[in-house]
């Protein structure tokens, strides 16, 4: 018999209400919020979380997928050992054992794309979301693509439509990018110690969650809804012939190069920001000592400011300050730095806090990612660059709420 804690459920409902209220406060058009979209997306998330986190069959299926991905990582290690030899396995070296995995998985996903597998999966999921949530096909396809792809790669599936879609749809695409994690880097997080089954569940839950919150913050206009009812836009995958791989080897090579670029960017950002955080903490500690405040750091400040929010989404109060530090760190720096910190202290926190952080940090929403979206989306639709820049901060905050909503729901089923 499946047992669910009444306390955890009520606590989770409080967290969901908190996130929805924050989204409502951010909303630019509260009158046009569609209740069907909100309730439908919540229903999908609740059902998916219950099945994958509480039911025996769902947990078994998720663990099977996690173990299968773990097995694939084992094959990736063969290539890593070939290149780096004895450097691998003698203690965790982030650049060798985490970033290199991204290159392998990027190549693998490119092969799936070459054979049309990814397109079919995304089309099925996107179409289902559009029908069930009454969202447009463009924003729904992009949301589905974000389950597997990054925030700059996912919009490629709807590239021909980006220049002419409404601001509400553009906002939804941006939120989908901020609120999700790609399949390429997901395994990298797991190598930091984060349970892969939680990351997988968070990745799938992010699609309806992103559509839900984006439609609260920036709803579709009544005119767009009428047009959808009268003549739903049929969206097809279009690929630039010049970018299409000539064969599977070309696809794998292209994916590997894309993964390398991604890994190099992650490494550069981590190197810079980890060092800058250390510098900032050193300065804060010095200032704190002048006023008799011990161990004043950015993490301690974020822990105090965001503790109430961490508590409301389900983190026990005695661990709320610790969890809040990582939530703040993820927004200010990025999720890799935050997950790395969680991996180092995961043995000292409760299983519930670990679960909530695994879901709550699983997203690309951070200050630096705003620039990435302006550059990436702006390149795909140059005429929308000003719109993307104007919507950037609001979309990033909404993307943060996406992950926190997932965390609050997941916390019900610990």
WOTAMO-V631004 format. One record per residue. N is the residue number from 0. RES is the residue in one letter. OMEGA is omega in radians with two decimals (none if undefined). BURIAL is I if it has 24 or more other C-alpha atoms within 12 Angstrom, else O. D_CENTER is the distance of its C-alpha to the mean C-alpha in whole Angstrom. Layout:
BEGIN
n,res,omega,burial,d_center
N,RES,OMEGA,BURIAL,D_CENTER
N,RES,OMEGA,BURIAL,D_CENTER
END
This chain:
BEGIN
n,res,omega,burial,d_center
0,X,-3.13,O,33
1,X,3.14,O,29
2,X,3.12,O,29
3,X,3.14,O,27
4,X,3.12,O,27
5,X,3.14,O,28
6,X,-3.14,O,27
7,X,3.13,I,24
8,X,3.13,I,24
9,X,3.10,O,25
10,X,3.12,I,23
11,X,3.11,I,20
12,X,3.07,I,21
13,X,3.12,I,22
14,X,3.12,I,19
15,X,3.13,I,18
16,X,3.13,I,21
17,X,-3.12,I,20
18,X,-3.14,I,16
19,X,3.10,I,18
20,X,3.10,O,21
21,X,3.08,I,19
22,X,3.13,I,17
23,X,3.10,I,21
24,X,-3.14,O,22
25,X,-2.98,I,20
26,X,3.11,I,21
27,X,-3.09,I,23
28,X,-3.02,O,25
29,X,-3.08,O,25
30,X,-3.07,O,28
31,X,3.08,I,26
32,X,-3.10,I,24
33,X,-3.12,I,24
34,X,-3.14,O,24
35,X,3.14,O,24
36,X,-3.12,I,20
37,X,-3.10,I,19
38,X,3.13,I,21
39,X,3.13,I,20
40,X,3.09,I,17
41,X,3.13,I,17
42,X,3.11,O,20
43,X,-3.10,I,17
44,X,-3.14,I,15
45,X,-3.12,I,18
46,X,-3.12,I,19
47,X,3.14,I,17
48,X,3.14,I,16
49,X,-3.09,I,20
50,X,-3.03,O,20
51,X,-3.06,I,18
52,X,-3.04,I,18
53,X,-3.11,I,22
54,X,-3.11,O,24
55,X,-3.12,O,26
56,X,-3.14,O,25
57,X,3.11,O,22
58,X,3.14,I,21
59,X,3.13,O,23
60,X,-3.13,O,21
61,X,3.10,I,18
62,X,3.11,O,20
63,X,3.11,O,22
64,X,3.12,O,19
65,X,3.14,I,18
66,X,3.11,O,21
67,X,3.10,O,21
68,X,3.07,I,18
69,X,3.09,I,20
70,X,3.11,O,23
71,X,3.09,O,22
72,X,3.11,I,21
73,X,3.08,O,24
74,X,3.10,O,25
75,X,-3.13,I,23
76,X,3.11,I,25
77,X,3.11,O,28
78,X,3.13,O,28
79,X,3.12,I,26
80,X,3.14,O,30
81,X,-3.10,O,32
82,X,-2.97,O,30
83,X,3.01,O,30
84,X,-3.04,O,33
85,X,3.11,O,34
86,X,-3.11,O,31
87,X,3.05,O,29
88,X,3.13,O,29
89,X,-3.06,O,31
90,X,-3.07,O,28
91,X,3.02,O,24
92,X,-2.97,O,24
93,X,-3.07,I,21
94,X,-3.08,I,21
95,X,-2.97,I,23
96,X,3.13,I,21
97,X,-3.08,I,18
98,X,-3.14,I,18
99,X,3.09,I,20
100,X,3.14,I,18
101,X,3.14,I,16
102,X,-3.13,I,19
103,X,-3.09,I,20
104,X,3.06,I,17
105,X,3.09,I,17
106,X,-3.12,I,20
107,X,3.14,I,20
108,X,3.09,I,17
109,X,3.09,I,20
110,X,3.09,I,23
111,X,3.10,I,21
112,X,-3.12,I,21
113,X,-3.13,I,24
114,X,3.07,O,26
115,X,-3.09,O,24
116,X,-3.10,O,22
117,X,-3.12,I,18
118,X,-3.12,I,20
119,X,3.13,O,22
120,X,-3.11,O,19
121,X,-3.14,I,16
122,X,3.13,I,20
123,X,-3.12,O,20
124,X,-3.14,I,17
125,X,3.11,I,17
126,X,3.13,I,21
127,X,3.12,I,20
128,X,-3.13,I,18
129,X,-3.12,I,20
130,X,-3.01,O,23
131,X,-3.03,I,22
132,X,-3.10,I,20
133,X,3.01,I,22
134,X,-3.09,I,20
135,X,-3.11,I,21
136,X,-3.11,I,21
137,X,-3.09,I,19
138,X,3.13,I,16
139,X,3.09,I,16
140,X,3.13,I,16
141,X,3.10,I,13
142,X,3.11,I,11
143,X,3.14,I,12
144,X,-3.13,I,12
145,X,3.06,I,8
146,X,-3.03,I,8
147,X,-3.01,I,10
148,X,3.14,I,10
149,X,-3.04,I,9
150,X,3.10,I,9
151,X,-3.14,I,12
152,X,-3.07,I,13
153,X,-3.13,I,12
154,X,3.11,I,15
155,X,-3.11,I,17
156,X,3.11,I,18
157,X,-3.08,I,19
158,X,-3.09,I,21
159,X,-3.03,O,24
160,X,-3.01,I,23
161,X,-3.07,I,21
162,X,-3.02,I,24
163,X,-3.11,O,26
164,X,3.13,I,23
165,X,3.11,I,23
166,X,3.11,I,21
167,X,3.12,I,20
168,X,3.11,I,18
169,X,3.12,I,17
170,X,3.13,I,16
171,X,3.11,I,14
172,X,3.12,I,13
173,X,3.13,I,12
174,X,3.09,I,10
175,X,3.10,I,8
176,X,-3.14,I,7
177,X,-3.00,I,6
178,X,-3.05,I,4
179,X,2.97,I,2
180,X,-3.11,I,3
181,X,3.09,I,7
182,X,-3.11,I,10
183,X,-3.08,I,12
184,X,-3.11,I,10
185,X,3.13,I,9
186,X,3.09,I,13
187,X,3.08,I,13
188,X,-3.09,I,11
189,X,3.12,I,14
190,X,3.03,I,17
191,X,3.11,I,16
192,X,-3.12,I,17
193,X,-3.13,I,14
194,X,-3.07,I,15
195,X,-3.13,I,14
196,X,3.08,I,14
197,X,-3.13,I,12
198,X,3.10,I,9
199,X,3.13,I,11
200,X,3.13,I,11
201,X,-3.13,I,8
202,X,3.14,I,6
203,X,-3.14,I,10
204,X,-3.08,I,10
205,X,-3.10,I,7
206,X,3.09,I,9
207,X,3.14,I,12
208,X,3.13,I,11
209,X,3.11,I,10
210,X,3.13,I,13
211,X,-3.03,I,15
212,X,3.10,I,14
213,X,3.13,I,14
214,X,2.97,I,18
215,X,-3.08,I,19
216,X,-3.14,I,18
217,X,-3.06,I,19
218,X,2.99,I,21
219,X,3.10,I,23
220,X,3.11,I,27
221,X,3.14,O,29
222,X,3.13,O,31
223,X,3.13,O,27
224,X,3.11,I,28
225,X,3.12,O,31
226,X,3.11,O,31
227,X,-3.12,O,28
228,X,-3.05,O,31
229,X,-3.05,O,33
230,X,-3.11,O,32
231,X,-3.12,O,28
232,X,3.10,O,27
233,X,-3.07,O,27
234,X,3.12,I,24
235,X,3.05,O,25
236,X,3.07,I,23
237,X,-3.11,O,25
238,X,3.10,O,25
239,X,-3.13,O,27
240,X,-3.13,O,30
241,X,-3.12,O,30
242,X,-3.11,O,26
243,X,-3.14,O,27
244,X,-3.14,O,28
245,X,3.10,O,31
246,X,-3.06,O,31
247,X,3.12,O,29
248,X,3.09,O,29
249,X,3.12,O,29
250,X,3.14,I,25
251,X,-3.14,I,25
252,X,3.12,I,26
253,X,3.11,I,24
254,X,3.13,I,21
255,X,3.12,I,22
256,X,3.08,O,22
257,X,3.11,I,19
258,X,3.11,I,18
259,X,3.11,I,20
260,X,3.12,O,19
261,X,-3.12,I,16
262,X,3.13,I,17
263,X,3.12,O,20
264,X,3.11,O,17
265,X,-3.13,I,15
266,X,-3.12,I,19
267,X,-3.14,O,20
268,X,3.13,O,18
269,X,-3.14,I,18
270,X,-3.10,O,22
271,X,-3.01,O,22
272,X,3.08,I,20
273,X,3.11,I,21
274,X,3.13,O,24
275,X,3.09,O,24
276,X,3.10,I,23
277,X,3.10,O,26
278,X,3.14,O,28
279,X,3.13,O,27
280,X,3.09,O,27
281,X,3.12,O,31
282,X,3.14,O,32
283,X,3.12,I,30
284,X,3.11,I,32
285,X,3.11,O,35
286,X,3.12,O,35
287,X,3.13,O,35
288,X,3.11,O,38
289,X,-3.09,O,40
290,X,3.10,O,39
291,X,3.12,O,39
292,X,-3.11,O,36
293,X,3.01,O,35
294,X,3.06,O,31
295,X,-3.13,I,30
296,X,3.08,I,27
297,X,-3.14,I,23
298,X,-3.12,I,22
299,X,3.10,I,25
300,X,3.11,I,25
301,X,3.13,I,21
302,X,3.14,I,22
303,X,-3.05,I,25
304,X,-3.02,O,23
305,X,-3.14,I,20
306,X,3.13,I,22
307,X,3.13,I,22
308,X,3.11,I,19
309,X,3.13,I,18
310,X,-3.09,I,21
311,X,-3.14,I,21
312,X,2.98,I,17
313,X,-3.13,I,19
314,X,3.08,I,20
315,X,-3.01,I,23
316,X,-3.11,I,25
317,X,3.11,O,27
318,X,-3.06,I,23
319,X,-3.13,I,21
320,X,3.11,I,22
321,X,3.13,I,21
322,X,-3.12,I,18
323,X,3.09,I,18
324,X,-3.10,I,18
325,X,3.09,I,15
326,X,3.11,I,13
327,X,3.13,I,15
328,X,3.13,I,15
329,X,-3.13,I,11
330,X,-3.09,I,12
331,X,-3.10,I,15
332,X,3.02,I,15
333,X,-3.05,I,11
334,X,3.14,I,9
335,X,3.11,I,11
336,X,-3.13,I,14
337,X,3.12,I,13
338,X,3.11,I,12
339,X,3.10,I,16
340,X,3.10,I,18
341,X,3.13,I,16
342,X,-3.11,I,18
343,X,-3.08,O,21
344,X,-3.02,O,22
345,X,3.12,I,20
346,X,-3.08,O,24
347,X,-3.14,O,25
348,X,-3.11,I,23
349,X,3.13,I,23
350,X,-3.14,I,21
351,X,3.12,I,20
352,X,3.10,I,18
353,X,3.12,I,17
354,X,-3.10,I,15
355,X,3.10,I,14
356,X,3.12,I,12
357,X,3.10,I,11
358,X,-3.04,I,9
359,X,3.13,I,9
360,X,-3.05,I,8
361,X,3.12,I,5
362,X,-3.10,I,3
363,X,-3.06,I,5
364,X,3.02,I,7
365,X,-3.04,I,11
366,X,-3.13,I,14
367,X,-3.11,I,14
368,X,3.08,I,12
369,X,3.11,I,14
370,X,3.13,I,16
371,X,-3.14,I,14
372,X,3.11,I,14
373,X,3.13,I,17
374,X,-3.08,O,19
375,X,3.13,I,17
376,X,3.13,I,17
377,X,3.11,I,20
378,X,3.14,O,22
379,X,-3.14,I,21
380,X,-3.08,I,23
381,X,-3.12,O,25
382,X,-3.14,O,26
383,X,-3.06,I,23
384,X,3.14,I,23
385,X,3.09,O,24
386,X,-3.13,I,22
387,X,3.13,I,19
388,X,-3.12,I,20
389,X,-3.10,O,21
390,X,-2.96,I,18
391,X,-3.07,I,16
392,X,3.14,I,16
393,X,3.13,I,16
394,X,3.13,I,13
395,X,3.10,I,11
396,X,3.11,I,13
397,X,3.08,I,12
398,X,3.06,I,8
399,X,3.11,I,9
400,X,3.10,I,11
401,X,-3.13,I,8
402,X,3.14,I,7
403,X,3.07,I,11
404,X,3.07,I,12
405,X,-3.12,I,10
406,X,-3.13,I,12
407,X,3.14,I,15
408,X,3.14,I,15
409,X,-3.12,I,15
410,X,3.11,I,17
411,X,-2.94,I,20
412,X,3.09,I,20
413,X,none,I,21
END
